[in-house]
Amino acid sequence: MKLYTVLEPPDGKTDRVAFIREGISWAALVFTVFWALWHRMWVVAAVLFAAWIGIMLAVSSGLITPVLAPFVELAFSLIFALEARRLQVMSLERAGFRRAGLIQASSLEAAELAYFGSRAPSAPPVAPKPEPTPYRGAPQDTLGLFGNV
């Protein structure tokens, strides 16, 4: 089972509700800066890019050996991957989203169904059907000329 943080948009539109899965983001481990840009986390992407430039400058100035640089980059990416989801939630909260809760579900679709199913408005009470009136035959025409008019 996976845990999802539910964030509601400030305008209240249900099509913009965000479901952020808790835990490590493997895509953020591999694509650090691009992952942040994809999720519109501009400040985080800028900090990641600056850190990457800092590591490259440390290698070129001799503070870090070229053999050690990939391990430093991997460690930095691993730390980011562990914190990426939390940073994504913080970024959405800064944009005005508010936390609506946590949902434990097997997949994103199941989490969406659980969330929107619990928020569905209850159906209005159905009025009971009126009892049918008993059948009354039409009055008999007294003259028999016009039938049952």
N, C-alpha and C positions, 0 to 999 in steps of 0.2 A: 504494500500500500504506500502511496505517495501522499505527501502533505502539500497543499496549495494555499497560498495566501491570496485572499480575494480583496481587490481594491476597486472601489466604486468611483466613477468620474465625478468631477464637481458639477457637471450639468445634469447628472442623473440619468443619462441615456444608458439603457441596458446593453446596447450593442458595443459600448466602450468599456465594459467591466473587464478588468484585467485579472487573470489567474496566473500567479507566479509560483512555479514549483520550487519547493525548498530543497536545499542540498547543493551538491557540486554541479557546476555547469561544464560539461566536457567540451562544448563548443567554445566557451570562454577560455578554456585551457589552451586550445589550439589556435584560436583566432583572436586573441586578446583585444587589440585595438579595433579590429573590424567588428567584433561582437558588440563592443560598446557603441560603436557608430551605428550599427544595425538597430540597436535598441534605443537610439536617440539619447544616449548618455554622453553629451558633448564634453562636459567638464571631466568626467572620468576618462574619456578617450584622450583628452589633452594631457592629463596627468600620466596615463600609461605611455603615451608617445614620448613625453618628456623623460620618463624613467628609462625608456628604451634608449633614447639619445644619451642619457647620462651613463648608462652601462657601456655604450659604444665609446664615449669620450674617456671613460675610465680605462678601457682596454687600450685605446690609442695612446693615452698618457702613461701607461705602464702600471697603473694602480691595481689592475686585475690582469692576470695572465690570459692570453688567448685560449688556453686550455680550460681555464676556469669559467670563462664568460658564458658558454652555453649552459653550465650548471646554475649560474646566477640567474640567467634568463628563465630557465625552467622553474627554479624556485619562485621567482617573481610571478610567473604565469600561474603556478600552482596556488599561490596565495590569492591571486586575483580570482581564479576559478572557484575557490572555496567561498569567497566573499561576493561574487558577482551577483547572485540573486538578491542578497541583502542590499547591495548598492542599487540594483534595479528597483526594488521596493522604495528605497529612500528617494530615488530620482522621481518616481511617480508621485510620491507624497509631496515632494517639493513642487510638482506641477499642479497640485490641488486635489489629487486623489485621496480618498480616505479608506482606511482599513475597515472591511466589513466582516472579517473573521478568517478562520482557518477551516479548510475542508480536507478530510482524509478520503481519498478515492483511488481507484486502481488506474485511472487514466484521466486525461484532461476532459474528455467528453463526459465521463461519469461525474467529475467535479462540477462541470457546468450544469448537468441535469440535477444534481443534488442542490446546488445553489438556487437555480431558477425555479426548481420544483418547490422549494421551501418558501419562496417569495411569491408564488402564484396567488393571485387574489382568490378568496373563496367564492364559490359560485353563489349567486343570490338565491335566497330560498324560493323554491318552486311553489306556486300557489296550488292548492289541491284542485283537481278538476271538479267542476260542479256535477252534481248528480243529474243524470238525464231525466227529463220530465217524462212521465208516463204517456203513452200514446193515447190520444183521444181521436176517435173517429170523427169525420166531418159530419156536420148536421145534415140530416136528410131534407131534401127539398120537398116542401109540402105540396107543391103543385105537380112536381114530376116533369115539368116542362124544360127546365134549364139545367138539370143535373146538379152537381155540387159546385155551384159558383160562389 
